[in-house]
Amino acid sequence: MQTILITNANLVNEGSSRPADLFIKNGRIEKIDSSLTDQPADTVIDAKGKALLPGMIDCHVHCREPGLEQKADLHSETRAAVAGGVTSIMEMPNTKPAAVTNAILEDKFALAATRCVTNYSFHLGASNSNLDELLAMDPKTVCGVKLFMGASTGGLLVDRAQQLEDIFGKIKVPISLHCEDTNTIRENEKAAREKYGENIPFSEHWKIRSEAACYQSTALAVELATKYDSQIHVLHLTSEKELELFSKGPVAGKKITAEACPHHLWFSAEDYDTQGALIKCNPSIKKASDRTALRQALIDNVVDTVGTDHAPHLWEEKQNPYGSAPSGLPVIQSAIVSLLEFLPLETVAEKTAHNPARIFKCLDRGFIREGCWADLALIDTETPTTVTKENTEYKCGWSPFEGITFKSSIAATIVNGQIAYADGQVNDGIRGQRLLFKRS
């Protein structure tokens, strides 16, 4: 593997920023010092004026492969990921077939080894009948369990009380949760259909997938986790009210943690009139006051991570009426630059890299430390990025951020000591590694 020397960087890591040089050898960070200009290297990157962050570990991604490759695949979406400074992904189980057995999961790992530009892991999906599979998973080689506690697709909804009790009581790896109450959503949708017939406006989405639906399900999850001392990570919080259920403070010592997503931090209910299906996602984008509360919760350490819930659908599918337009947005390429519009560099590093690594116990990743894998994002905070169809790497070919100009841009992304993205181009010749976890 080539050696890389990065000079004159503003190194952002573990709550501070400082000028530093960094030397990479055999895929890892070998040395960090104030000056390494005498160090010979195959490639030298002058990072003057740029910030060097640990690459984003995105714990919440849908790449659609296998089974839905017309929308996206592991190669196309990890290309988009590195273009956005993301170096590792943890993908979700609602593919076809759904990843509810360890055998299916290993098939996905084998596929990823040939396809992913980023590093990768996969969640094992919980169902109403696969507790034995969940208990048999290897905690050192699989990131965790994904549990849909309402309104899921692909038969992954767990709604049997005993199965929920067993999962919370027996699973020792992080349980990533989608929390929405199905019955509440059904009642809200029924009321909307009685009012609008088949012509429900997209502006009703946040009322159908309501705050109450989220809060009821999230409260149940926190109750069960408290009862059984489970480790849970509640995905994509969307409402100010849900924040009441989480404690303020650093991740260390927390067993109940929470995630926010870039689209819930950027858009609000006011945008449905112009964006329509392009911002239809589950759980829904809600009020501007909810967006403000989520942003503040990141700063206050109530919300612990940012994951993208990157979920591509075809443009043609998104042109359908409300009832048949699918939920989900492609956002991974714009995640970091969108966060830098309202968060300092140090907070972005903590929420996108340090805390995911801490929660999931990623081995030798998520930090800029000597000995860690060289997974890095070089950010130009002075050069803006305008999102266009032409510079979007998603297979689906569109972005809800299209037309928006962010003040920063991704200058380069390094994965395992290899340049995966630079000068606007993805290096298709590299492949990431399977993530490993420091667990007993």
C-alpha positions, 0 to 999 in steps of 0.5 A: 500500500502507498504511504501518504503524508498530509501536511499543514492540516487543521486536525479536528479530533476529540473536541479540539482543533490544532495544526498537524502533519499526519503520516499513513503507512500500511493503511493506518495512521503511523505518526501525528506531529507538528511537523513531518515535512522530512518524512518521505512518502509516496503521496504528499497532500498539502492540506493548508487551509483545510480541516482533517476530520475522522471519516463519517461512520454512517450507522444508518444506510439503505443501499437496496442490494440485494433485491432492489438494485434498480434503485441503488446498490452497494457500489453506487451508494458507497461511491456517493458516500466517499464523495461525502466524506463517509468512510464506513457504513452500517447497512439495514436489513430491509432488502430482498430477501430481508436479512433476518438470518445469519446466512443471509447476512453473510451473503451480504458481507460476501457481496460487499467485499467485491462492491463497497468503496467504504468499509461496511457492516450489516445489521441483522434484522429482528422479526417476530420469530427469529430470536435464535438467529439474533442470539447466534450472531457474532458480536465481534463481526456484526454491528448490531440488531435492527428492530422495527417497533412499528410501520416497517416494510418487508415483514420486519415489524416486531409487534409480539409483546413476548418477542419484544421482551425477549429481544430487550432482555437477551440481546447484548449488542446495540439494538437500533430502533425505528420507533413509530406506533402503527395503530396511531399512523393508521388512524391518522391516515384513515382520517386524512382519507376521509377528508381528502379521498385519494388526493392527500396532500404531501403536507399532511405527511407529518400529521399522519406520521405524527409526533404522537406516533413517534413518542408513544413508540419511543417511550415504550422502547426506553421503558423496555430498555430501562427494565432490561438494562438494554443497549438501544440506539433510537434512530431518526428522532424527529420531534422536540417531545421525544427529546424528553426521553433522553438524558444529556451528557457524553456517550460514555456510560449511556446505554440509551442513545439517539440519532438525528438525520440530516434531512430532519435537521435541514427541512421542515413541514413548510417545505412540503409545498415545494418539495412534496414526495422528495422529502417524504420519509418515515418518520416524517419531517415535522415542524420548524420548531422540532428542527430547531430543537433537534439542532440544539439537542446535538449541541447539548449532547442529548442527541448523540449521533448523526446517521443519514437514513440514506434511502434512495428511490427512483425519480419516477416513483417519487412522482406518484400521488401521496399514497403510492409515492415511497418514503425515503431520501438519498442524502449521504453525499451531502450529510457532512457539508449540510451539518457544517452549516450550523455545527462546529467542526468539533461537534461534527467529528463527535456526532459522525465519527467518535460517538458511532465508534463508541456506541458500536465499539468499532475496532480502531476506527472513528478517531485520528490516533496513531495506530487507528485505520486511516479513515479520513475526510479532508474538508475545504471550509472555504470552497462552497458546494452546490448540489446538482444532478451532475455532481450527484453520485446516487444511482437514482440520480436526484437529491432533495438538496439539489440547488442548495449551496453549502459553504464547505466541500469535501476535498478528499476522502481516505479509506484504510489509507487509500485515496477514495475520493479527490478532486471531484472523482471517486477512485473505483479501484479500491474496496473497503473492509468489513468492520470489526467490533471490540466486544466480548 
